[in-house]
Amino acid sequence: MGLAERPLALTLGDPAGIGPDITLLAWLAREHEPIPAFVLLGEASVLATRAEALRLRVPIATVVDPVVAEERFAEELPVISIAVAGTVVPGRPDGEAAAAVQESIEKAVRLVQAGEARAVVTNPISKAMLYRGGFAFRGHTEYLASLSATGGAVPHPVMMLASKWLKVVPVTIHIPLKDVPAALTEELILSTIETTARDLDRFFGISRPRLVVTGLNPHAGEEGGLGREEIDIIQPAIEAARNKGLEVTGPYPADTLFHAGARATYDAAICMYHDQALVPLKTLAFDEGVNITLGLPFVRTSPDHGTAFTLAGTGKANPRSLIEALRLADAMSRQAERRA
């Protein structure tokens, strides 16, 4: 099956959140801007009910073959059926839907692995609801890595947040701030740098990416006066990456790295913890940012926002981040195929 015949596989996300809303709006956006073809893995009736509540005219087609989804996309929103247990009420998450949410993610990955879809795009999930259903993973990223395991080896996933203004990668992600110093190791930082450099080449066509690395402490530790992590952990990881031929510099004070002049000097910033990376990205591109998982054998993108239960079914949800996630998944998968 050729690349042009394969749609993107879009997951359901939490059906009580804004996933159905932004999916409908993203499909409607094809009337005035380019939207790559996608197939939703979920329940058609959930979309139809949400479309009626939002007064959106969206014809929905239940399909089995992704090739048919590609063919129907211009006229109908294609859905591969996954039944959702319980009653879906916008803004009222229900743990009964957890099985369908998880199945949607797995089905998307399997379609890509089988060559029937070309990238995974995930709608927002509620981890709390998944945990109620017995979900055994910390979140999306860890589950995707598990589904990607080959021969018992699970890849090291790396989270990148991207916009046209900035790309950032947090080394540690969803852990308490007090646990960050202990979690940082030379090996983890080096692996994150290597994965970022490799996938910027593979998916973005940046053959020799310029990477910068933040310090952990204010003023990057002030030569040990405000902490030794920069001296003992971060700098050795940077030197090891340089010894492998990567173009990487730092550690720099985080408060000097994100103004326009600084951003012009690098392709991506490697940051030590979640907010150090996400605050500047969301300040610059709150509605347009895209969450990317690097280190997987396939492309995965996602809107850079959550389920927004309070907005579900109100007509106030903004589909822009999902649209950008779809576009970026399209571009990244095409770049990967060209480089294969």
C-alpha atoms as one frame of an Amber mdcrd trajectory, in Angstrom:
protein
   0.000   0.000   0.000   1.485   3.348  -1.035   1.917   6.216   1.395  -0.784
   8.305  -0.287  -3.313   5.503   0.259  -2.781   5.272   4.010  -4.649   7.574
   6.387  -3.504   8.727   9.802  -4.895   6.675  12.697  -6.622   9.035  15.160
  -7.531   7.640  18.574 -10.755   8.326  20.408  -9.290   9.799  23.589 -11.658
  10.149  26.530 -15.121  10.288  24.918 -16.435  12.605  27.662 -13.709  15.146
  26.890 -13.181  17.407  23.906 -11.717  14.671  21.704 -15.002  14.164  19.808
 -15.496  17.942  19.500 -12.072  18.688  18.021 -12.198  15.611  15.786 -15.420
  16.861  14.214 -14.039  20.381  13.885 -10.755  19.154  12.397 -12.653  17.228
   9.715 -14.811  20.271   8.933 -11.674  22.417   8.636 -10.800  20.583   5.390
 -13.330  22.900   3.706 -10.955  25.863   4.044  -7.465  24.445   4.723  -5.483
  21.294   3.923  -6.203  18.486   6.402  -4.512  15.099   5.906  -6.922  12.165
   5.728  -7.470  10.356   9.010  -9.621   7.556  10.340 -10.998   7.707  13.880
 -10.834   4.569  15.994 -13.909   4.849  18.190 -17.678   4.661  18.190 -19.583
   6.393  15.408 -22.611   7.039  17.626 -20.473   9.040  20.088 -19.371  11.340
  17.267 -22.864  11.576  15.819 -24.377  12.486  19.179 -21.697  15.123  19.822
 -22.147  16.561  16.319 -25.866  16.904  16.959 -25.236  18.592  20.316 -22.836
  21.039  18.666 -25.127  21.534  15.642 -22.401  20.424  13.263 -23.271  18.785
   9.961 -20.766  15.935   9.762 -21.662  12.783   7.791 -20.015   9.791   9.468
 -19.075   6.549   7.699 -18.267   3.319   9.531 -15.489   1.544   7.638 -13.339
  -1.553   8.097 -10.512  -0.969   5.624  -8.257   2.096   6.108  -7.935   2.370
   2.323 -11.674   2.995   2.191 -11.237   5.627   4.886  -8.764   7.457   2.675
 -11.214   7.322  -0.233 -14.212   8.501   1.836 -12.471  11.259   3.793 -13.337
  14.092   1.411 -17.068  13.462   1.847 -17.458  11.654   5.181 -15.629  11.321
   8.471 -14.495   7.662   8.506 -14.657   5.638  11.737 -13.360   2.149  12.497
 -15.784   0.907  15.117 -14.763   0.361  18.731 -17.703   0.040  21.098 -17.740
   2.321  24.154 -19.340   0.897  27.288 -21.747   2.979  29.341 -23.376   6.269
  28.420 -21.113   9.045  27.216 -22.017  12.436  28.697 -19.849  15.427  27.753
 -17.934  16.676  30.762 -18.729  13.613  32.902 -15.878  11.090  32.601 -16.803
   7.477  33.239 -14.382   4.662  33.984 -16.569   2.276  31.979 -15.135   3.821
  28.814 -11.547   2.952  29.791 -11.431  -0.310  27.857 -12.470   1.390  24.618
  -9.966   4.206  25.131  -7.141   1.709  25.590  -8.316  -0.453  22.686  -8.368
   2.616  20.440  -4.701   3.333  21.188  -3.646  -0.262  20.614  -5.634  -0.516
  17.378  -3.997   2.662  16.044  -0.524   1.278  16.739  -1.366  -2.082  15.169
  -2.655  -0.404  12.011   0.612   1.501  11.647   2.699  -1.574  12.390   0.751
  -3.469   9.699   1.345  -0.699   7.164  -2.355   0.149   6.945  -1.989   3.607
   8.513   1.069   5.839   8.444   1.124   7.532  11.845  -0.644   7.581  15.197
  -2.350  10.772  16.383  -3.854  10.565  19.853  -6.732  12.521  21.305  -6.424
  13.497  25.005  -7.006  10.841  27.646  -7.825  10.978  31.335  -5.273   8.820
  33.138  -7.467   8.830  36.246 -10.294   7.192  34.293  -7.936   4.666  32.714
  -6.537   3.743  36.116 -10.083   2.945  37.243 -10.258   0.491  34.372  -7.015
  -1.222  35.399  -4.605   0.669  33.111  -1.117  -0.424  34.172   0.963   2.387
  32.644   1.919   5.877  33.837   0.441   7.416  30.705   0.144   7.463  26.916
   3.864   7.521  26.260   4.714   4.487  28.363   1.843   2.501  26.863   2.949
   3.338  23.325   6.489   2.272  24.176   5.165  -1.042  25.520   3.181  -1.635
  22.338   6.370  -0.968  20.361   8.457  -3.554  22.216  10.297  -6.063  20.045
  12.050  -9.132  21.386  11.309  -7.996  24.930  13.146  -4.695  24.434  11.042
  -1.616  25.214  12.227   1.599  23.508  13.123   4.692  25.538  10.409   7.212
  24.585  11.285  10.903  24.573   8.655  13.641  24.717   9.086  16.630  22.434
   6.780  19.644  22.335   6.946  21.476  19.029   5.663  24.593  17.344   6.950
  26.795  14.533   8.709  28.913  17.157  10.288  26.331  19.416  11.031  22.639
  20.029  11.667  21.485  23.602  12.422  18.121  25.183  12.113  17.490  28.934
  14.525  14.840  30.225  12.249  14.018  33.168   8.526  14.308  32.626   5.646
  13.476  34.949   7.389  13.190  38.297   7.293  15.446  41.358   9.751  18.317
  41.215  11.412  17.131  44.419  12.308  13.846  42.671  13.963  15.433  39.632
  17.552  15.750  40.954  17.695  12.072  41.886  16.162  11.017  38.565  18.722
  12.874  36.472  21.644  10.709  35.391  24.362  11.147  32.816  23.010   8.096
  30.969  19.432   9.429  30.845  20.508  12.853  29.589  22.820  11.351  26.967
  20.118   8.949  25.752  17.648  11.828  25.491  20.131  13.923  23.493  20.910
  11.026  21.145  17.246  10.179  20.539  16.391  13.822  19.895  19.252  14.260
  17.418  18.434  11.035  15.575  14.732  11.750  15.227  15.190  15.382  14.228
  17.127  13.918  11.309  14.701  11.062  10.670  11.420  12.933  10.954  12.302
  16.580  10.324  15.169  16.298   7.848  17.601  18.210  10.088  20.756  16.221
   9.358  22.955  17.869  11.992  20.633  19.426  14.556  21.915  22.120  16.892
  20.933  21.180  20.424  21.210  23.217  23.604  20.925  21.868  27.136  19.638
  23.720  30.180  21.017  23.498  33.658  18.900  22.287  36.533  19.621  25.073
  39.003  19.276  28.868  38.771  22.131  30.363  36.732  23.077  26.803  35.711
  24.449  26.216  39.180  26.747  29.264  39.324  29.846  27.042  38.969  28.743
  24.879  41.861  27.632  27.685  44.146  23.934  26.883  43.580  24.205  23.130
  43.071  26.541  20.598  41.503  24.220  18.777  39.081  25.567  20.806  36.172
  29.161  19.858  37.015  28.635  16.251  38.060  25.853  15.067  35.706  24.798
  17.448  32.930  28.183  18.589  31.626  29.583  15.044  31.416  26.501  13.995
  29.388  27.040  16.908  27.016  30.708  16.008  26.584  29.795  12.375  25.915
  27.326  13.509  23.235  29.982  15.712  21.630  32.377  12.776  21.602  29.755
  10.939  19.534  29.793  13.756  16.986  26.627  15.559  18.054  26.356  19.337
  17.963  25.291  20.125  21.512  26.180  22.916  23.935  25.400  23.896  27.512
  24.407  23.721  30.239  22.797  27.152  30.013  20.610  29.024  32.498  17.045
  28.255  31.433  15.958  31.869  31.844  18.243  32.973  28.992  17.364  30.342
  26.385  13.897  31.168  25.136  13.896  34.761  23.889  13.813  35.254  20.115
  17.544  35.837  19.717  18.470  32.691  21.611  15.900  30.540  19.796  17.491
  31.451  16.476  20.709  29.669  17.494  19.359  26.127  17.990  16.927  23.530
  16.645  15.782  22.081  19.973  16.334  22.660  23.681  16.883  19.747  26.068
  15.454  20.703  29.465  15.791  19.017  32.830  12.144  18.854  33.922   8.578
  19.224  32.722   7.766  22.875  33.436  11.207  24.112  32.424  10.359  22.909
  28.900   6.609  23.382  28.705   6.220  26.873  30.175   8.096  28.607  27.310
   6.485  26.404  24.670   2.953  27.032  25.913   3.649  30.732  26.371   4.661
  31.008  22.720   2.202  28.517  21.210  -0.576  27.585  23.593  -3.083  26.698
  20.876  -0.642  25.472  18.205   1.773  23.293  20.198   2.067  19.598  19.350
   3.189  16.755  21.601   5.495  14.293  19.806   6.892  11.012  21.077  10.410
  10.415  19.786  12.223   7.107  20.086   9.362   4.961  18.792   9.511   2.977
  15.523   6.554   5.000  14.205   5.315   8.592  14.245   3.098   9.651  17.150
   1.747  13.141  17.700  -0.944  14.581  19.940  -2.554  17.919  20.764  -0.643
  19.667  23.521  -3.626  19.909  25.870  -5.794  17.714  28.020  -9.361  16.459
  27.954 -10.848  19.837  28.965 -13.995  18.233  30.365 -15.510  21.635  31.176
 -15.440  22.542  27.469 -16.754  19.249  26.102 -20.022  19.690  24.233 -20.081
  23.477  24.738 -18.853  24.514  21.301 -15.875  26.330  22.858 -13.178  23.732
  22.145 -10.383  24.885  19.824  -9.270  22.245  17.279  -6.079  24.063  16.270
  -3.661  21.900  18.264  -5.226  18.715  16.854  -5.054  20.141  13.332  -1.370
  20.931  13.836  -0.812  17.440  15.279  -2.417  15.889  12.187  -0.363  18.047
   9.844   2.861  17.332  11.674   2.189  13.572  11.737   1.591  13.756   7.994
   4.832  15.659   7.360   6.918  13.507   9.728   5.693  10.226   8.240   6.390
  11.423   4.718   9.876  12.561   5.720  10.562   9.182   7.351   9.473   7.341
   4.212  11.699   9.512   2.031  14.654   8.718   4.303  13.935   4.982   4.496
